[in-house]
Amino acid sequence: MTAIDWLRQPLALSRRATRALEALQPAAQLAARLYVSLAFFRSGLTKIADWDTTLALFHDEYHVPLLPPELAAWMGTAGELALPVLLACGLLGRFSALGLSVVNAVAVASLADIAPAALQQHVFWGSLLAALVLWGPGRWSLDALWWPRLAARAG
């Protein structure tokens, strides 16, 4: 028996395992989209539930660079309400993941003092969003249905 014969079975097993893991990718991408979307959407709902408190927080606690507090409050809330809906559906998935990445980064940067657990949560969200930006929203998304049809019409 040659060295190649010894490798055939482990290589075949590796190929089967890789195919099985790749079959799980759409579910993992959907789970990541829904998890991050829910976190940001809930934050947006909290902001609109008590707009006076939201404005006070943007004036006193959140120090968003380069933007007046009122504009930052409106933009942040709009981003937290609109982008998660797009991301959850997988519509303009990379754009919405990138937009939420900006919202996430600004949220971390705007707080002078952030608890380690909160920072870790933002890092986790950022990691999921980075993966969605790089690899897209997956086969179980509106992008996967829409873009091929649009390209077929255009080309």
N, C-alpha and C positions, 0 to 999 in steps of 0.2 A: 504494500500500500504506500503510495507516494504522499508527499506533503499536501498536494492538491486534493487528493481524496479525503484527507483529514479535514480540509477546510470546506468541502462541499456542503456538508450538513449544517455547520454553524452559519455559513453564508446564506443558505436557503432559509434557515430559521430567522436570521437577521432581516432578510427581505420580507418575509411574512409579517414580522413584528413591525417593520417600517410601514408596510401597507395598512396594517391595522391602526397604527397611530395616526397615519395620514387621514384615514377615514373618520377619525374623531375630531379633526381640525375644524370643520364647520360648526360642530356643537360647541367646541371650546371658544371659537370666535363669537358665536352668538351669546354664550354665557358671559364673556368679557364685556361685550357691548351692553347687555342688559344690566350687569352689575354696576358698571361705571355710570351708565345713564340714570339709573335709579338714584344713585348717590347725589349726582349733580341736580337732577330734577327736583328731588326733595329739598335740596338747599334753596333752589329758586322759589319753590312754593313757600318755604319759610320766610323768605325775603318779602314776597308780595303779601303775605298774611298780615304783616305789621310793617307797613312802609315807613312810618315815622321812626321806628326803631332801626330799620335798615339804614335810613339816611343818617341817623345819629351814629351808628357804627362806622359808616363810611367817613363821617366827619372826624370821629374821635379815635377809632381803633384801627381801622383799615387804612393804611397810608399807601394808596395806589399811586405809583410814580407817574408823573406827567399828565394826570387827568384831574379835573376838579371832582370833588367828592360826589356831587349829584350825577354827573355824567358817568363816573365809574360805577355808581350804584345802578343806574339804568342799564349800562352796557353789561355789567356782570350778571344782573338778574335776567336780562334778555338772553344772554349766552347760556345761562343755567337752565332756562326753560325751553329754548328752541333747539339748541344743539343736541341735547340728550334724546329728543324725539327723533331727530334725523338719524342719530347713531343707533338707537334701538331698532329702527326699521332697516338700517343698513343703506340708507339713502344718502348719497354723497358721503359715504362712510369715512373715507380718508380725510376729507375736508372737516367733517364734524369732529372726528377724533383729534385732528390738529387744533381746531378751535377750542375744544375742551382742554387740550394740553396747555394752551395759552391761559385760559381761565384758571386752571390748576396752578400754573407757575406764578401768575399774578397773585393768587390767593396766598401762596406761601410767602412771596416777596413782600406783600403788603402788611403782613403781621410782624410787628417788632419782636414779639415774644410768642413762640409757638411751642406747644407741649411736644415732647418726643413722640408720643403715641400718635398725635395728630399729624406730625411731620411724616411718620412712617406710613400712615394711611395715604397721604398725598403722594408719597414716593410709589406706593403700590398702584394707585390709580394712574400715575404717570407712566409706570412700566406697562400696564395694560394698554393705555392709550398709544404709547410708542409702538407696541406690537401691532395695533390696529392700523396705525399710520403706515408702517412698513409693509405689512402683509395684507392689508385691506380687510374689509368687513366679513369676507368669507362667502362661500357658495350659498349660504342661507341668508341672503340679503337682497334688498331691492336693487342694489347696484348690480348684482350678478344676473338679475333678470332684465334690467333695463338697458345697461350699457351694450351688451351684445346685439340687442335688437336695434338700438340707435345706430351702432356702427354698421350693421347690415343695411339699414336704410340709406346711410350716408355714402357707403362704398359700393 
